[in-house]
């Protein structure tokens, strides 16, 4: 029996192009995206079958189980940001192809998505530009704008909750690769995040009493190598997104905590790294210190949005490939994302920033960042930041967040194309000294997220 195709790639493309030309941002093609998600948690009904697979997009030339490499990357060039395309075309990066995940509950933490559905329509912007709930107080949890109308709403939702858990501790290993493909630096660190407002899993909900004026406590502690051991930084974010975070640091050589200037956000914290604080989750600064948000593209994309975790390695570590020494890139699995939104923004609050603008690719279904590309002040491509996500469950082993399988990022690439240096991060199970990946543990505040904690951990 011959199946008659009702829709095709050009039909869906025309829908996105027409919306962009008219300044319309509306998820879904056949029906509103979040109407489909609210019905049964599945996004598939919002798109025609032909818009749900890479095989259909490429006319059968690339499908599930195949590898995207230099030999076929031209077929999917429009689905990639320019730096991932360059990495594949010139540096030997490869991407494994999975089928498209349509169950929304596999693409973000359960409690965060449930709160997004429960609180739909209750967010608005206050006169000072901040996001508030319809009672005038701080946001109450989940994404405030799951059906965004513009780029500002997309970024506001991301900035309000990076990791989408109330509390996260990421045990992290980092390798910094030089232009010749050698690992020049290896670091072990702990990254901690705590949300005082918009909480979705911890009591009291949705705000931590006495901390309602704060959006986020976030710290990073370096454990290795010895020359940086004990070095740590603490970001205290105000809920008011017109204000810059307070940045404190502890350097063991000086044995004291000192305050750092705001422009430290556009410099690596440690030698060899290509990551700035501003890069975190592609939204590392208060969203009102950036401006000129605009939608520059809508359409399908390739994203590492699921199934990028495995318990095969006892510490959850990933294999590498590509570059001159086979060490430049993590093995990564991607899938066809039926709808992505590309938002451009400029650092209007940072006149001395080396970045002139950034573009971020978002999965329209979850509004998670798939990739970020920044440009220097002359408009040249500068740096990238792309991550991979997963439920921490591979069929045989599952890591729990308490009530559900743990969902989080698994690995990150940050590539400075002007120096050709690459930083690779991966989230691991544990690090020496009793530090391990944790989720929704309120004790993290006293352990990692105060100035006293910096002093104690550093000494």
N, C-alpha and C positions, 0 to 999 in steps of 0.2 A: 504494500500500500504506500503510495506517495504522500508524504506530508507536505501540505501547502503552507508556506511561510507567510504569516500575516504581516509580520514586521521584519525589518532588516536593519543592518548597521546604519545605513544612510538615513533611515527614518528617525532612529534615536538621535543620531548626530544633529539632524535638523531641529529636533525638539530643543536640544541644549543650545545650539547656536541662536535660535529664535529667542529663547529666554534671555541669553546674555545680551543680545542686541537691544532688548526691551528693558533691561535692568531687573529682570524677574529672577528670584532665587526660590525655587520650589522643588523639593525632593520628590522623586518618583516620575514615571512616564505614563503608565496606564492608570494610576490612581495616586493620591497623596501618599507619600512614603510612610509617614507616621500613622496614617489611618490603617495601612496594612500591618504595620508593626503592632499597633494597639489591638488589632483583632486576634492575632495568634502568635505574635513574636517572630514572624517570618517576613522578610523583606521581599521575597520573590514575586509576590503578586503585584508589586508596584512596577515591575519591569517585564517587557516581553522576553520570551525564552531566548531570542536571538541576542539579547543584551545581557545575558547572564553567563556567557562562557567565552573564554579566549579562543576556543576552537571556532566558534561562529564568527568572532571578530576577524580572525586571520584566514577565514575560508578553509579551515581544516589543516592549515600548515603548521600550527603549533597548538597542542592540546595538553590535557592532563597527563602528567608523567614525563613530559618533555622538558628539555633544558633550554633556556634562553641564553645564548652566547653570542660571540662576535659574528658567527655565521648567519644568524637569523634575527638579530636585534633590530634591523631596519623595519621588520614587519610590525614591531611594537613600539617604535620610537615615540609615537604620539601618546603612549600610555606611561611614559617615564619622564621624570624630571631630567634636565640636561646633564647633570653630573652623574646620575646612575647610568644614563646612556653612554657617557664618555668612559666610565669605569668598565662597562661591558665591551664596548667597541675597541678600546685601546689597551686596557689593562688586564684583560682576562677574567673579569668578574663573571660569574654565572648565577642564574636564578632558576630554581626548580619550580615547576608549575603544578599547583594544586587545583582542585575544583573549587567553585565559588561557595563560600559559607553564607547561607541565608538566614540561619537561626541567630537572631540578634543577641541572644543570651550567651552566645559563645564568643562575642566580640567586645565585651566589656564586663566589669564586675556586676554580678546579679543585683546587688542592692542599689548600685548606682543607676542601673537601667530602670529598676522598679520605681525608684524615686523620680526619675525623669518622666516616666509615664504618669505617676501620681500627681506630679506638680506642674504638668503641662499648662501653659497659659497663665501662670501666676507670677512671672518675672516681668519687671519693667525697669527702665532707667530712671534714676532720680535726677533732679535738676543739676547735680554736680557731676553727672555722667556715670555714677556707680550703679551696679545691678542691685536691686532690692526686691523683696517679695511684695505681694500686694498688700501686706500689712505695714509696709514701710520699713521693716527691719531687714537684717542681712539675709542673703539667699538661704533657702531651706533644704537644699540638697538635690542632686541630680543635675542634668544639664539644663540651665535656665532657658535656653533657646534651641530646642531640638529641631525646630523648623525655622531656621534663621532667615531673616529678610535681607541681611547685608553682611559685609565682611566684619564689621564691628561686633555683631552678635556672635559670629562664629568664634572670633578670638576671645570674646568675653567669657564664653562658656568653657573654652579650653583653659584659660588663665585661672578661673575660679577653682578648678580641680584638676591638677596635673595627673596624678596616678589613679584617681577615681576611687581610692580607698580613704577612710578617715585617717589612718596612720599607715605608713609604709616604711620599712627599712630594707634597703637593697644592698646586699653584700655584692661587691663589684670588683671585677678584675679588669684592668685596662692595659692595653699594649699600644705604644706609639711607634708608628712605622715611618722611617725616613724615605727620602726620594729614591734610594737604591733598593727599597723593599726589605730593609733590615729592621728588626725590632730594636729600637734605640732605648726605650724606657719600658719598664713593667711596674705597674702600681697595683696595690690592693687598697681598697677604700670602702667606707660605709657611707651611704647616702640615706638620710632620714627625712621624711616629710610628715607633718601633722597638720590637719585642718581643724581649726577651732570652730569654724562655722560651716553650714551646709553639710553637716555630718549625716551619714545614712546608715551606719551600723552600730555606733557606740551610743550608749546613754550617758548623760541626758541628751536627747535629740531636740532640735537639730544643731544647737549651739552649746559650746563649753562655757559655763557661767564665768564671768569675769574676763573673758578673752574675746568678747564679741567684736572688739575693734580691730582684731587681727584676722588676716586671711590665711596665713600660712607660717609655720615655723619649719625651716629647712636647714639642714646642716650636712657637711661632708667632712669625714675624718679619714686621714691617710694613715695606713698601717705599715706599708712597705713601699719602697726599700727604706733602709735605715736612715738615709739622709733627709727623708721627709716624714719619717715616723712621728706621729703625734701632732703634725700640722693639721689644723682644722679651721673651718669657716662656718659661720652661722648667719643665715639670712632671716630676718624677722620682717614679714610682709604686713603692712597695714591694710585694713579692709579698703580704705580709701585708695583707689587706684590712681589718684592724682599725686600720691606721695611715693617717694622712692623707698625701697626696703632699707632697713638698717643692716649693715654688713659688719660683722665682727670676725676677727681672726686670731688664732693662737699659733705662735711660732715657738717651738721648744727652745730655740737658741736664746730668745728673749724672756722666756718664762712668764709671759703675761698676755692678757687679751687686749687687743687694740682695735679701734674702729677704723674701717677702711672707707675710702671715698666711693661715691656711686659709680664713677667711671671705671672702676675696677671690673665692672660687669662685662667689658669688652676686651678683657685680657685673660689669657690662660692662667689658672691658679697655680700650676706646677710646670716645671720645665718639660718641654717636649709635647705637651698636650695641644690639640687644636680646638678644644672645647672652651667656650666662654660660659659664664653664668647666664648670660643673655640667651644662650641656645637651649636651655633646659626645656624639654617638651616642645620645642619650637616656639615657646611663649615664656621666656625666662624673665621678662620685665612686666611691670604693671601695664595693663592694656591701654590706659589713658596717657602713658608716657610715649606711646607710639601713635601714629595718626595716618591720615590719608588712606584709610582702609578701602580697598575696592576689589571686586570680583573680576578676575582677568580671564578665567576659563571655567567651563563646566563640561564634563564628559567623563568617559570611563578612564580607569587607570589600573596599574598593577601595584598591589600593596602586600606587604608581609603582615597580614592582619590576623592570622591564626596558624596553629600547628607548627610553631617554631620552637617548641620545647620538647625535650626528651630526657628520660631518666637513665638512659644508657650509661652516661658518665655519672659517677656517684656525686660529683659536685655540679652537675648540669652544664658542664663546659661544652663549647661548640668547636667544630673543626673549621679549618681555614683553607683558602685557596687564592689564586690570583696574585697579581703583582710580579715583580721580578724574582721573588724567592718563595712564592706560594703562601705568603703570610698576610696579605693585605686585606682580605675580605672574609667575613664569616660565611659559612654555608647558609643560604637563606632560601626559604620557600615563599613564593608569592602566589596570589590568585587574582583573578579578574574582578575588580571592583566596579560594579555597574555604573556608579555615579560618584565623581569626585568634584570638589570645589577648590579652585586655586585662588587664594587671597593674597594680595600684595599689601604691604604696609611699610611705613617709613619711620625711623626713630626720631620723631619730632622733639622729644624731650632730651636728646643727647647730641648737642651740636658738635662734639668732638669724637663721636663714634666713628670707627673706621668703616662701618656698614652704612651704605646709602639707602638700601631697601632690602626687603626679603620677600620671597614668595613661598607660601606653604600650601602643600597639597593635602586636602582633608577628605576622608571617607565620608560622603554625605549621609550615610546611615548612622554613624556613630559620632561624627565630627572629631575623630581621632586624626592626628597628623601622620600622614604617610611619609612625607619628606619635606625638607626645607632647603631652599637655595638662597643664599644671601649674595648681594652685589656690593662692590666697593663704591666709594664716592664718585668714581669716574664712570660707573655703570657697568663695570666688568664683572663677570662671574667670579665669585670670591670663595665661598665655602658652602658646604652642605652638611646636612644632619638627617639621617634616615634611620628609622627604628623598625624592629620586628616585635610582634605581640603574640600572645598565646594564652589559652588556658593551660595551666600546669598539670596536664593530664594527657597521657599518651596511650590510654587503653589498658596498660598494665599497672601503672603507678599514677596516683593522684595526690597532689599537694593541696591541702584544704585551707580556706581562709576562715574557717569556723563553721560555716553552714553550707558552703558551696566550693567547687574547685577554685583554687587561686587563679586569678587572671592578672597579667602584668606584661610589661615589656620584657623581652628576653635578651636582645642585643642591639647595639647601636654602632653606626659608622659616622664619623665626622671627618670630612675631607677638605683640606685647604688646597684648592687646585692651583693656586699661585705659587705655592712652595712644594706641592705634591706630597705633603705629609698627611698621614691618615691616623686617626685615633680610633681604636676599636674598644668598645665596652661590652661586657656581658654580665648578666646577673647570675650569681652562683649561690649554692646552698649555704655555705659557711666559709668563714675566714679565721685564721689563727687569732687567739685571744678571746674566744667565746662570742664573736660577732657573727650573726647569721641573718638571713632574710626573714623578716617578720611582717605580719599584717595585722592591723587593728589591735595593737597592744598599747594602751594608754601610758604604760610605764616607759615608753620610748622618750617621752618628754623630759623626764628627769635624767635619763641616761645619756641623751644625745643633744637636746635642744635648748639648753640654757648656757649662759656664759660660764657658770660654775662647772657645767659638764665639759665644756671645752678645756678648761684648766685641769680638771681631774683626768680626763682621757689623755691629754697631752703629756702629763707628767707621769 
